[in-house]
Amino acid sequence: MFGLEKLKRYVGLKIKVDFTTGERAGGINPRDPNLVCLGWQNLETGWELRLIVNEEKIDEYIQKYKDVEGVEIIEGIENIDKAIDEIIPPEDQEDYTVIMPELLIASVISKHLDPKDPFNVNDIPNPSTVEEPIEKTRRRVLKHLVEQGIKGIRPIRRVKKLSEML
């Protein structure tokens, strides 16, 4: 994708964004073909990370944005991965999907009824006690069930770090 594996140098721009207007710090153009965003955005905090994919322009972009408020230059794969974790917390980088609802229900019932299993349906987080978006609640409940060994749910990586793409 975008020839990322061919790059000899990895540099990204961590950019403050007003997602209601689309305006980016430093007047960065989101359609700039040299700055690619690979899903590294957080609409709630207003940050995104764009990778400079044209090696001939890296130094030009560094010079242009090095002292711009709301733009941070990130160099190196490891540092870019850390910046992704800052923008999108690790707990928000994965999702869960119910692949077999009937297996999920059977697994919950059988674990609950097994006297040797510490699992108890009453320990499942109650969505009504927490004020959070429904999608986050769904993810939290499914994550809890996966951690308890409930079958019928599959974890899915929503966010891939740069090191995982190479």
Contacts in CASP RR format, 6 or more apart in sequence:
PFRMAT RR
TARGET T0000
AUTHOR 0000-0000-0000
METHOD contacts of the structure
MODEL  1
MFGLEKLKRYVGLKIKVDFTTGERAGGINPRDPNLVCLGWQNLETGWELR
LIVNEEKIDEYIQKYKDVEGVEIIEGIENIDKAIDEIIPPEDQEDYTVIM
PELLIASVISKHLDPKDPFNVNDIPNPSTVEEPIEKTRRRVLKHLVEQGI
KGIRPIRRVKKLSEML
1 38 0 8 1.000
1 165 0 8 1.000
2 36 0 8 1.000
2 51 0 8 1.000
2 53 0 8 1.000
3 53 0 8 1.000
4 51 0 8 1.000
4 53 0 8 1.000
4 162 0 8 1.000
4 165 0 8 1.000
4 166 0 8 1.000
5 166 0 8 1.000
7 53 0 8 1.000
7 55 0 8 1.000
8 55 0 8 1.000
9 55 0 8 1.000
9 58 0 8 1.000
9 75 0 8 1.000
9 76 0 8 1.000
10 51 0 8 1.000
10 75 0 8 1.000
10 76 0 8 1.000
10 77 0 8 1.000
10 80 0 8 1.000
10 162 0 8 1.000
11 51 0 8 1.000
11 52 0 8 1.000
11 58 0 8 1.000
11 61 0 8 1.000
11 62 0 8 1.000
11 73 0 8 1.000
11 74 0 8 1.000
11 75 0 8 1.000
11 76 0 8 1.000
12 49 0 8 1.000
12 50 0 8 1.000
12 51 0 8 1.000
12 52 0 8 1.000
12 73 0 8 1.000
12 74 0 8 1.000
12 75 0 8 1.000
12 80 0 8 1.000
12 83 0 8 1.000
13 28 0 8 1.000
13 35 0 8 1.000
13 49 0 8 1.000
13 50 0 8 1.000
13 52 0 8 1.000
13 61 0 8 1.000
13 65 0 8 1.000
13 71 0 8 1.000
13 72 0 8 1.000
13 73 0 8 1.000
13 74 0 8 1.000
14 47 0 8 1.000
14 48 0 8 1.000
14 49 0 8 1.000
14 71 0 8 1.000
14 72 0 8 1.000
14 73 0 8 1.000
14 74 0 8 1.000
14 83 0 8 1.000
14 86 0 8 1.000
14 87 0 8 1.000
15 24 0 8 1.000
15 25 0 8 1.000
15 26 0 8 1.000
15 28 0 8 1.000
15 47 0 8 1.000
15 48 0 8 1.000
15 49 0 8 1.000
15 50 0 8 1.000
15 70 0 8 1.000
15 71 0 8 1.000
16 24 0 8 1.000
16 25 0 8 1.000
16 46 0 8 1.000
16 47 0 8 1.000
16 70 0 8 1.000
16 71 0 8 1.000
17 23 0 8 1.000
17 24 0 8 1.000
17 25 0 8 1.000
17 41 0 8 1.000
17 46 0 8 1.000
17 47 0 8 1.000
17 48 0 8 1.000
18 24 0 8 1.000
18 46 0 8 1.000
19 41 0 8 1.000
19 43 0 8 1.000
19 46 0 8 1.000
22 30 0 8 1.000
24 30 0 8 1.000
24 48 0 8 1.000
25 68 0 8 1.000
25 69 0 8 1.000
25 70 0 8 1.000
25 71 0 8 1.000
26 65 0 8 1.000
26 68 0 8 1.000
26 69 0 8 1.000
26 70 0 8 1.000
26 71 0 8 1.000
28 35 0 8 1.000
28 50 0 8 1.000
28 65 0 8 1.000
28 71 0 8 1.000
29 35 0 8 1.000
30 37 0 8 1.000
33 53 0 8 1.000
33 54 0 8 1.000
34 52 0 8 1.000
34 53 0 8 1.000
34 54 0 8 1.000
34 57 0 8 1.000
34 61 0 8 1.000
35 50 0 8 1.000
35 51 0 8 1.000
35 52 0 8 1.000
35 53 0 8 1.000
35 61 0 8 1.000
36 50 0 8 1.000
36 51 0 8 1.000
36 53 0 8 1.000
37 48 0 8 1.000
37 49 0 8 1.000
37 50 0 8 1.000
37 51 0 8 1.000
38 51 0 8 1.000
38 160 0 8 1.000
38 162 0 8 1.000
38 165 0 8 1.000
39 48 0 8 1.000
39 159 0 8 1.000
40 48 0 8 1.000
40 49 0 8 1.000
40 50 0 8 1.000
40 83 0 8 1.000
40 84 0 8 1.000
40 87 0 8 1.000
40 88 0 8 1.000
40 159 0 8 1.000
41 47 0 8 1.000
41 48 0 8 1.000
41 49 0 8 1.000
41 87 0 8 1.000
41 88 0 8 1.000
42 48 0 8 1.000
42 87 0 8 1.000
42 88 0 8 1.000
45 87 0 8 1.000
47 86 0 8 1.000
47 87 0 8 1.000
48 87 0 8 1.000
49 74 0 8 1.000
49 80 0 8 1.000
49 83 0 8 1.000
49 84 0 8 1.000
49 87 0 8 1.000
51 80 0 8 1.000
51 162 0 8 1.000
52 58 0 8 1.000
52 61 0 8 1.000
62 73 0 8 1.000
65 71 0 8 1.000
65 73 0 8 1.000
66 73 0 8 1.000
72 83 0 8 1.000
74 80 0 8 1.000
74 83 0 8 1.000
77 162 0 8 1.000
77 163 0 8 1.000
77 166 0 8 1.000
78 163 0 8 1.000
80 161 0 8 1.000
80 162 0 8 1.000
81 161 0 8 1.000
81 162 0 8 1.000
81 163 0 8 1.000
84 93 0 8 1.000
84 159 0 8 1.000
84 161 0 8 1.000
84 162 0 8 1.000
85 93 0 8 1.000
85 161 0 8 1.000
88 159 0 8 1.000
92 136 0 8 1.000
92 158 0 8 1.000
92 159 0 8 1.000
93 157 0 8 1.000
93 158 0 8 1.000
93 159 0 8 1.000
94 143 0 8 1.000
94 155 0 8 1.000
94 156 0 8 1.000
94 157 0 8 1.000
94 158 0 8 1.000
94 159 0 8 1.000
95 139 0 8 1.000
95 155 0 8 1.000
95 156 0 8 1.000
95 158 0 8 1.000
96 139 0 8 1.000
96 142 0 8 1.000
96 143 0 8 1.000
96 146 0 8 1.000
96 153 0 8 1.000
96 154 0 8 1.000
96 155 0 8 1.000
96 156 0 8 1.000
97 142 0 8 1.000
97 153 0 8 1.000
97 154 0 8 1.000
97 156 0 8 1.000
98 104 0 8 1.000
98 142 0 8 1.000
98 152 0 8 1.000
98 153 0 8 1.000
99 152 0 8 1.000
99 153 0 8 1.000
99 154 0 8 1.000
100 151 0 8 1.000
100 152 0 8 1.000
101 152 0 8 1.000
103 151 0 8 1.000
103 152 0 8 1.000
104 145 0 8 1.000
104 150 0 8 1.000
104 151 0 8 1.000
104 152 0 8 1.000
104 153 0 8 1.000
106 151 0 8 1.000
107 149 0 8 1.000
107 150 0 8 1.000
107 151 0 8 1.000
107 152 0 8 1.000
108 121 0 8 1.000
108 145 0 8 1.000
108 150 0 8 1.000
111 117 0 8 1.000
111 119 0 8 1.000
111 148 0 8 1.000
111 149 0 8 1.000
111 150 0 8 1.000
112 119 0 8 1.000
112 120 0 8 1.000
112 121 0 8 1.000
119 148 0 8 1.000
119 149 0 8 1.000
119 150 0 8 1.000
124 141 0 8 1.000
124 144 0 8 1.000
124 145 0 8 1.000
125 137 0 8 1.000
125 140 0 8 1.000
125 141 0 8 1.000
125 144 0 8 1.000
127 134 0 8 1.000
127 137 0 8 1.000
127 138 0 8 1.000
127 141 0 8 1.000
130 137 0 8 1.000
130 140 0 8 1.000
132 140 0 8 1.000
142 153 0 8 1.000
145 153 0 8 1.000
146 153 0 8 1.000
146 155 0 8 1.000
157 164 0 8 1.000
END
